[in-house]
Amino acid sequence: MTAELKQTTEIFKNDKIVADDWAYIADDEALPAEGKLIFSLKRFLKEEQQLKQTNLTLGVVLRAGEKAEELSDHLEALELVAVDFPSFADGRGFSAARILRDGLRYGGEIRAVGPFILDQIGFMLRVGINSFALDNPRLRADLEAGNLNEVTAYTQPVFARKEAPAGTRPWARRPM
């Protein structure tokens, strides 16, 4: 059994803290007439055709262990994919985000959810995550204070961000 994701009231997006206008909907919950809803992968795939005929704005949450590739033929229907980080020590969300952004060329919002920590945000940005659920008061305080630690040197290229070689070693990269 998986734990329910906590509904956040604020997110960090575009270097600002803003109100979160998305809501999670349980698999057995009735659909409202309108709104921005985040569905489980299972429910979204099962009800996609019906959901596309509503006035809802659609999002899905990818839990740790679920394959981002399952969304490859469905991304045009989604404005948001929330990637779950169930623990700061669980890195599967990084892989899911990179597959979405670089492999599947998803251009919508990719949101990190779960108990991630400030030190991970720089790496999350590199793989294409562009919004962050703020359900950790310490994280919010650090972001308000401008303590976003950025990664400025790395050895693996990504396509989600513009990079250039750093020096004479082709594997050394830096942001542009």
ChimeraX attribute file (.defattr): number of C-alpha atoms within 10 A of each C-alpha:
attribute: neighborCount
match mode: 1-to-1
recipient: residues
	/A:1	3
	/A:2	6
	/A:3	6
	/A:4	8
	/A:5	13
	/A:6	12
	/A:7	15
	/A:8	18
	/A:9	14
	/A:10	17
	/A:11	21
	/A:12	21
	/A:13	17
	/A:14	9
	/A:15	12
	/A:16	12
	/A:17	17
	/A:18	13
	/A:19	13
	/A:20	17
	/A:21	12
	/A:22	18
	/A:23	16
	/A:24	18
	/A:25	18
	/A:26	14
	/A:27	13
	/A:28	7
	/A:29	7
	/A:30	8
	/A:31	14
	/A:32	12
	/A:33	8
	/A:34	10
	/A:35	15
	/A:36	19
	/A:37	21
	/A:38	22
	/A:39	22
	/A:40	19
	/A:41	20
	/A:42	14
	/A:43	14
	/A:44	21
	/A:45	15
	/A:46	11
	/A:47	11
	/A:48	14
	/A:49	11
	/A:50	9
	/A:51	16
	/A:52	13
	/A:53	8
	/A:54	14
	/A:55	12
	/A:56	15
	/A:57	17
	/A:58	21
	/A:59	26
	/A:60	25
	/A:61	23
	/A:62	25
	/A:63	22
	/A:64	19
	/A:65	10
	/A:66	16
	/A:67	16
	/A:68	22
	/A:69	13
	/A:70	12
	/A:71	20
	/A:72	15
	/A:73	9
	/A:74	12
	/A:75	19
	/A:76	11
	/A:77	15
	/A:78	19
	/A:79	18
	/A:80	23
	/A:81	26
	/A:82	25
	/A:83	26
	/A:84	26
	/A:85	21
	/A:86	19
	/A:87	13
	/A:88	13
	/A:89	10
	/A:90	12
	/A:91	15
	/A:92	17
	/A:93	26
	/A:94	23
	/A:95	15
	/A:96	25
	/A:97	30
	/A:98	22
	/A:99	19
	/A:100	26
	/A:101	21
	/A:102	16
	/A:103	15
	/A:104	16
	/A:105	14
	/A:106	23
	/A:107	16
	/A:108	18
	/A:109	18
	/A:110	27
	/A:111	22
	/A:112	28
	/A:113	25
	/A:114	20
	/A:115	17
	/A:116	23
	/A:117	14
	/A:118	18
	/A:119	15
	/A:120	16
	/A:121	19
	/A:122	15
	/A:123	16
	/A:124	21
	/A:125	20
	/A:126	22
	/A:127	24
	/A:128	26
	/A:129	28
	/A:130	19
	/A:131	23
	/A:132	24
	/A:133	24
	/A:134	26
	/A:135	18
	/A:136	14
	/A:137	8
	/A:138	12
	/A:139	20
	/A:140	19
	/A:141	12
	/A:142	13
	/A:143	17
	/A:144	14
	/A:145	9
	/A:146	11
	/A:147	13
	/A:148	16
	/A:149	14
	/A:150	13
	/A:151	15
	/A:152	10
	/A:153	13
	/A:154	15
	/A:155	13
	/A:156	8
	/A:157	18
	/A:158	15
	/A:159	14
	/A:160	20
	/A:161	15
	/A:162	11
	/A:163	17
	/A:164	14
	/A:165	17
	/A:166	15
	/A:167	10
	/A:168	7
	/A:169	9
	/A:170	11
	/A:171	13
	/A:172	16
	/A:173	19
	/A:174	16
	/A:175	14
	/A:176	9
